[in-house]
Every structure is written in structure tokens, then in C-alpha cells.
Amino acid sequence: MNLTPTIPSRIRSRRSAFTLIEILAAVTLMSLIVLGLLSMFNQTQRAFHGSMAQVDVLESGRLTTDMLARELEQMTPSECPGINGTRTTNFFTELSPGSAYAYQALPGSTAVRANVIQRFFFLTKVNQDWIGTGYQVLPDGASAGVGTLYRFSLDIPNLSTTNVASLSGIFQGTLQIALTNALQGIPVTNVSCIADGVVHLRLSAFATNGYPLTYISGFTNVVFITNRVTSGYASVRNSYAPSQDNCYFWSNAVPAYVELELGILESQVLERLRSLAAAPIAVQQQYFSNHVAQVHLFRQRIPVRNVDISAYQ
């Protein structure tokens, strides 16, 4: 006879189940694991989006810089005299109208970075046709120094020197209308959009000896010998930006080198800055200043192929 006590089935089933404390401990551990995975996933996603944004900005900046370099290296002196009191401008660069320095504080320092926005124009020659090309950044309304780069181009066929003399004036007039439309929210016409989120665009001229052509009491560090007028170059100290020179070339003078600087803001910061359009200007400037790390700078020195060496002494 079996004398082993039997355990009721109800008691056996109760002993094989989990207690409430065990369930709570398991749920807590699972929650911690899920939260850790979510945090890691979010960090990975943010890093991926950040790297993609940087890739887009770097690609846009390189493409824009390469396009500008290919065009600027082909600038050609017109060697045209003044017509009706108007000089034929071969090349000029000046502070863009409506633009001033936009400052950004550098992290870990009391120093600030000054972004400059210039516009520039130059002549090129293809066969028997003259082409006037200009670039200007139109601001995004009254924002803190951010805008869109636009390109102007106009052909003058059959070496019509009378019309060539007016190309730079047409560029200035066309972009002035486009600037007015941009500030009023009217679609911009007669120019082509090149790059968005531009915060810095600067073009510096250099002589054949490699020295920059700067303003020195109304003179430059080289002497120009032109074949049409007494001087083929002018440098004007800009009253709104004392450290920035406005350069103008005519006759047979063009710079031997130009140095291009381009700064582009990342798209996420640009969208956020545009969303602050209704906020005070001081708020926009502060937000812009706090994101200096999201500005990508590109620089390239470009030799001019058609420079007339005889114009330099």
C-alpha cells in the first residue's frame, strides 16, 4: 500500500504559477530594456539624419563652388572704352544691397564670426558673343542674414560694344527688382535660383603677384597700365563694412585670381529660422548666432585664364 501523501491538484497548480512580485520584476526589466532600445534607436536616427543633412549641404556647396569657379575663370576683359560716359565694367564685386554683417558667436570664446554677403558681375566671351553673368543673394524677408543665391545671365551677340557697356547696369537693375519682390513675398523672375540657405558669399580680387587688391588711401598695391583709360581698377572702402572693399575693373583689366568664400546653413536650422519669421529680429539673430556650428564654409582660389598681363606693372 502506497503511504505517500498526495497533494491536491489545486495546490500543485497554485505552486507552478508566477507570483505578483515576479511579474512586476519581469515587467520592470522589460520596460528598462525597451526604453534603452528606444533611446539607442533615437540616437542612431538623429545621427543618421544629421549625417544626411551634412552630406546634402556639402554636396550643394561643392556643386555651387565648382559652377562658380568654372564661370569665373573664363571672365574676359572687354577692352572697350567708355560709351556715353559709361564704362564697360569687366568685373565688379561689392557688398550686396540690403545686406550687412551677420555675426555669430564662436563657442568657448568671446570672439564672433562675421558673415559677409556680396554680389558680383563679370563678362565672358563665347565666339562672337558677350555674356554678362551676375550672382546675388536675395534675403529671406527680414531674416537674420540668410538668403537664396540667384544667377543673372544675358547675351549680347555680334560684339555689340554699345550694349556690352550696359550689361552691368542691366544686372543691377534686374536684381534690384528681384530684391524688392523678395522682400514683399512676390515671386522672383528673370533670374535663376542656384542655392538655398546662403549666409556668406565673398569674392576677393588678387593681382598677378598674388597680393590682394585692397583699398589703401584710394590706391592699390599695383599700378595698372590700360590701353583705353587712365586706370582700369577702382577700390572703394564700403562705409557700412569698413573692412570690406568694393572692386571694379574695366578697360583691359581683370583680376589675375579671385578667392571665393561660400557659407551654407544646414537645412534643419534654416527651416527653424524661417519659422521664426514673425518673431522679433533680435530673436532670429540670437537663434542664428547660436548655430555657428551648422554653417559649412567653402573656399577656393580661382585663376583667371584671360588675364591681360600687360595691364599690370
Residue pairs with C-beta under 8 A, 6 or more apart in sequence:
18 26
49 268
53 266
53 267
53 268
54 266
54 296
56 267
57 197
57 264
57 265
57 266
57 267
57 296
58 296
60 195
60 196
60 264
61 195
61 262
61 264
61 296
61 298
62 298
64 149
64 194
64 195
64 262
64 264
64 298
65 260
65 262
65 298
65 300
67 194
68 135
68 260
68 262
68 302
69 260
69 300
69 302
71 122
71 124
71 133
72 122
72 203
72 258
72 260
72 302
72 304
73 302
73 303
73 304
73 305
74 124
74 305
74 306
75 90
75 91
75 122
75 123
75 124
75 254
75 304
75 306
76 90
76 123
76 124
76 125
76 254
76 306
77 90
77 123
77 249
77 251
77 252
77 253
77 254
77 306
77 307
77 308
77 311
78 88
78 90
78 123
78 130
78 161
78 164
78 250
78 251
79 227
79 228
79 251
79 252
79 308
80 88
80 161
80 164
80 165
80 228
80 251
81 88
81 228
81 229
81 251
82 88
82 165
82 228
82 229
83 161
83 162
83 165
84 165
86 165
86 166
86 169
87 165
87 229
87 250
87 251
88 123
88 161
88 164
88 165
88 250
88 251
89 121
89 123
89 167
89 168
89 248
89 249
89 250
90 122
90 123
90 249
90 250
90 251
90 253
90 254
91 120
91 121
91 122
91 123
91 205
91 247
91 248
91 249
91 254
91 255
92 120
92 121
92 122
92 168
92 246
92 247
92 248
92 249
93 118
93 119
93 120
93 121
93 203
93 204
93 205
93 246
93 247
94 118
94 119
94 120
94 236
94 238
94 246
94 247
94 248
95 116
95 117
95 118
95 119
95 238
95 240
95 241
95 244
95 246
96 117
96 118
96 119
96 136
96 137
96 201
97 119
97 176
97 179
98 139
98 179
98 183
99 117
99 137
99 139
99 145
99 147
100 145
100 240
100 241
101 114
101 115
101 116
101 145
101 241
102 114
102 115
102 117
102 144
102 145
102 146
102 199
102 285
102 288
103 112
103 113
103 114
103 115
103 285
103 289
104 112
104 113
104 115
104 288
104 289
104 291
104 292
104 295
105 112
105 113
105 289
105 290
105 292
106 112
106 113
106 292
107 292
107 293
112 289
113 292
115 145
115 199
115 200
115 263
115 295
116 200
116 201
116 202
116 241
116 244
117 137
117 145
117 147
117 198
117 199
117 200
117 201
117 202
118 201
118 202
118 203
118 244
119 134
119 135
119 136
119 137
119 175
119 201
120 134
120 135
120 203
121 132
121 133
121 134
121 135
121 152
121 167
121 168
121 171
121 172
122 132
122 133
122 134
122 254
123 130
123 131
123 132
123 133
123 164
123 167
124 130
124 131
124 133
125 131
128 157
128 158
128 159
129 155
129 156
129 157
129 158
129 159
130 155
130 156
130 159
130 160
130 164
130 167
131 153
131 154
131 155
131 156
132 152
132 153
132 154
132 156
132 164
132 167
132 168
132 170
132 171
133 151
133 152
133 153
134 151
134 152
134 153
134 168
134 171
134 175
135 149
135 150
135 151
135 152
135 194
135 201
136 149
136 150
136 152
136 175
136 178
136 179
136 191
137 147
137 148
137 149
137 150
137 198
137 201
138 147
138 148
138 150
138 175
138 178
138 179
138 182
138 188
139 145
139 146
139 147
139 179
139 182
139 183
140 146
140 147
140 148
140 182
140 274
140 277
141 182
141 183
141 185
141 277
142 183
142 277
142 281
143 273
143 274
143 277
143 284
144 273
144 281
144 284
144 285
144 287
144 288
144 289
145 199
145 285
145 288
146 197
146 198
146 199
146 265
146 270
146 273
146 288
147 182
147 198
147 199
148 182
148 193
148 194
148 195
148 196
148 197
148 198
149 193
149 194
149 195
149 196
149 198
149 201
150 175
150 178
150 188
150 191
150 192
150 193
150 194
151 191
151 192
151 194
152 171
152 174
152 175
152 190
152 191
152 192
153 192
154 167
154 170
154 171
156 163
156 164
156 167
174 190
174 191
175 191
177 190
178 188
178 189
178 190
178 191
180 186
181 187
181 188
181 189
182 188
195 264
196 270
197 264
197 265
197 266
197 267
197 270
198 262
198 263
198 264
198 265
199 263
199 264
199 265
199 288
199 295
200 261
200 262
200 263
200 295
200 297
201 261
201 262
201 263
202 260
202 261
203 258
203 259
203 260
203 261
204 212
204 258
204 259
204 261
205 212
205 213
205 247
205 249
205 255
205 257
205 258
206 212
206 213
206 255
206 256
206 257
206 258
206 259
206 301
207 213
207 220
207 221
207 222
207 255
207 256
207 312
208 222
208 256
208 307
208 309
208 312
209 222
209 312
210 257
211 221
211 222
212 221
213 220
213 221
213 222
213 233
213 235
213 245
213 247
213 255
214 220
214 221
214 235
214 245
215 235
215 236
215 237
215 245
220 233
220 235
222 312
222 313
223 312
223 313
224 231
224 232
224 233
224 253
224 311
224 312
224 313
225 310
225 311
225 312
225 313
226 232
226 250
226 251
226 252
226 253
226 311
227 251
227 252
227 310
228 250
228 251
228 252
229 250
229 251
232 249
232 250
232 251
232 252
232 253
232 311
233 247
233 248
233 249
233 250
233 253
234 247
234 248
235 245
235 246
235 247
235 248
236 245
236 246
236 248
237 245
237 246
238 244
238 245
238 246
247 255
249 255
251 311
252 308
252 310
252 311
253 308
253 311
254 304
254 306
254 307
254 308
254 311
255 304
255 307
256 303
256 304
256 307
256 312
257 301
257 302
257 303
257 304
258 301
258 302
258 304
259 299
259 300
259 301
259 302
260 298
260 299
260 300
260 301
260 302
261 297
261 298
261 299
262 297
262 298
262 299
263 295
263 296
263 297
263 298
264 295
264 296
264 298
265 273
265 291
265 294
265 295
265 296
266 291
266 294
266 295
266 296
268 294
269 291
269 294
272 287
273 284
273 287
273 288
276 283
276 284
276 287
277 284
